[in-house]
């Protein structure tokens, strides 16, 4: 695994932090409960892991 590949994967994970923070706030605003926020965060985490493991 090259350094550029590792840095690209780390960059992808950092980039997924933005939808996690903003999207989590939007989900909480809509549902006014933390349970849907946790579900959203877990699904987003699986999507991020699948995205970086694909390459």
GROMACS elastic network, one bead per residue, 0.5 to 0.9 nm:
[ bonds ]
;  ai    aj funct       b0    kb
    1     4     6  0.84320   500
    1     5     6  0.64941   500
    1     6     6  0.70365   500
    2     5     6  0.52127   500
    2     6     6  0.64225   500
    2     7     6  0.87499   500
    3     6     6  0.51071   500
    3     7     6  0.61320   500
    3     8     6  0.85132   500
    4     7     6  0.51237   500
    4     8     6  0.60427   500
    4     9     6  0.86406   500
    5     8     6  0.51003   500
    5     9     6  0.63055   500
    5    10     6  0.87177   500
    5    55     6  0.88708   500
    6     9     6  0.51908   500
    6    10     6  0.62578   500
    6    11     6  0.85725   500
    7    10     6  0.50431   500
    7    11     6  0.60143   500
    7    12     6  0.85439   500
    8    12     6  0.61733   500
    8    13     6  0.87349   500
    8    52     6  0.87813   500
    9    12     6  0.50382   500
    9    13     6  0.63668   500
    9    14     6  0.87354   500
    9    52     6  0.58493   500
    9    53     6  0.86155   500
    9    55     6  0.89351   500
   10    13     6  0.51235   500
   10    14     6  0.62682   500
   10    15     6  0.85775   500
   10    52     6  0.88209   500
   11    14     6  0.50614   500
   11    15     6  0.60450   500
   11    16     6  0.86003   500
   12    16     6  0.62405   500
   12    17     6  0.88500   500
   12    48     6  0.77559   500
   12    51     6  0.84832   500
   12    52     6  0.71605   500
   13    16     6  0.50897   500
   13    17     6  0.66475   500
   13    48     6  0.67198   500
   13    49     6  0.82723   500
   13    52     6  0.79784   500
   14    17     6  0.51862   500
   14    18     6  0.75456   500
   15    18     6  0.59177   500
   15    19     6  0.78987   500
   16    19     6  0.57403   500
   16    20     6  0.64262   500
   16    21     6  0.89810   500
   16    44     6  0.79610   500
   16    45     6  0.83380   500
   16    48     6  0.67522   500
   17    21     6  0.62268   500
   17    22     6  0.85988   500
   18    21     6  0.53718   500
   18    22     6  0.60773   500
   18    23     6  0.79019   500
   19    22     6  0.51844   500
   19    23     6  0.50254   500
   19    24     6  0.74708   500
   19    44     6  0.83323   500
   20    23     6  0.53517   500
   20    24     6  0.55725   500
   20    25     6  0.84073   500
   20    40     6  0.81905   500
   20    41     6  0.62823   500
   20    44     6  0.71389   500
   20    45     6  0.86210   500
   21    24     6  0.52366   500
   21    25     6  0.63690   500
   21    26     6  0.88424   500
   22    25     6  0.52400   500
   22    26     6  0.63753   500
   22    27     6  0.87403   500
   23    26     6  0.50019   500
   23    27     6  0.60481   500
   23    28     6  0.84746   500
   23    37     6  0.84876   500
   23    40     6  0.81374   500
   23    41     6  0.86464   500
   24    27     6  0.51218   500
   24    28     6  0.61184   500
   24    29     6  0.85550   500
   24    36     6  0.87432   500
   24    37     6  0.55019   500
   24    38     6  0.82422   500
   24    40     6  0.70618   500
   24    41     6  0.70751   500
   25    28     6  0.50968   500
   25    29     6  0.61049   500
   25    30     6  0.86810   500
   25    37     6  0.79743   500
   26    30     6  0.62427   500
   26    31     6  0.86897   500
   26    37     6  0.88752   500
   27    30     6  0.51899   500
   27    31     6  0.61178   500
   27    32     6  0.77778   500
   27    33     6  0.84716   500
   27    34     6  0.86557   500
   27    36     6  0.68746   500
   27    37     6  0.58917   500
   27    40     6  0.77787   500
   28    31     6  0.53042   500
   28    33     6  0.58183   500
   28    34     6  0.64331   500
   28    35     6  0.88098   500
   28    36     6  0.73230   500
   28    37     6  0.60592   500
   29    32     6  0.54208   500
   29    33     6  0.82594   500
   30    33     6  0.85456   500
   31    34     6  0.81528   500
   31    35     6  0.88807   500
   31    36     6  0.71081   500
   31    37     6  0.85588   500
   32    36     6  0.87457   500
   33    36     6  0.65023   500
   33    37     6  0.72489   500
   34    38     6  0.62258   500
   34    39     6  0.87221   500
   35    38     6  0.52170   500
   35    39     6  0.63808   500
   35    40     6  0.86802   500
   36    40     6  0.60405   500
   36    41     6  0.85410   500
   37    40     6  0.50067   500
   37    41     6  0.61052   500
   37    42     6  0.85998   500
   38    41     6  0.50609   500
   38    42     6  0.61349   500
   38    43     6  0.85825   500
   39    42     6  0.51998   500
   39    43     6  0.61885   500
   39    44     6  0.85369   500
   40    43     6  0.52124   500
   40    44     6  0.60709   500
   40    45     6  0.85189   500
   41    44     6  0.50273   500
   41    45     6  0.60258   500
   41    46     6  0.86558   500
   42    46     6  0.62553   500
   42    47     6  0.86123   500
   43    46     6  0.51436   500
   43    47     6  0.62053   500
   43    48     6  0.86275   500
   44    48     6  0.61106   500
   44    49     6  0.85904   500
   45    48     6  0.50567   500
   45    49     6  0.61287   500
   45    50     6  0.84681   500
   46    49     6  0.51246   500
   46    50     6  0.60063   500
   46    51     6  0.84261   500
   47    50     6  0.50942   500
   47    51     6  0.60045   500
   47    52     6  0.87031   500
   48    52     6  0.62498   500
   48    53     6  0.84906   500
   49    52     6  0.53333   500
   49    53     6  0.59516   500
   49    54     6  0.84237   500
   50    53     6  0.51927   500
   50    54     6  0.60253   500
   51    54     6  0.54181   500
   51    55     6  0.75111   500
   52    55     6  0.60244   500
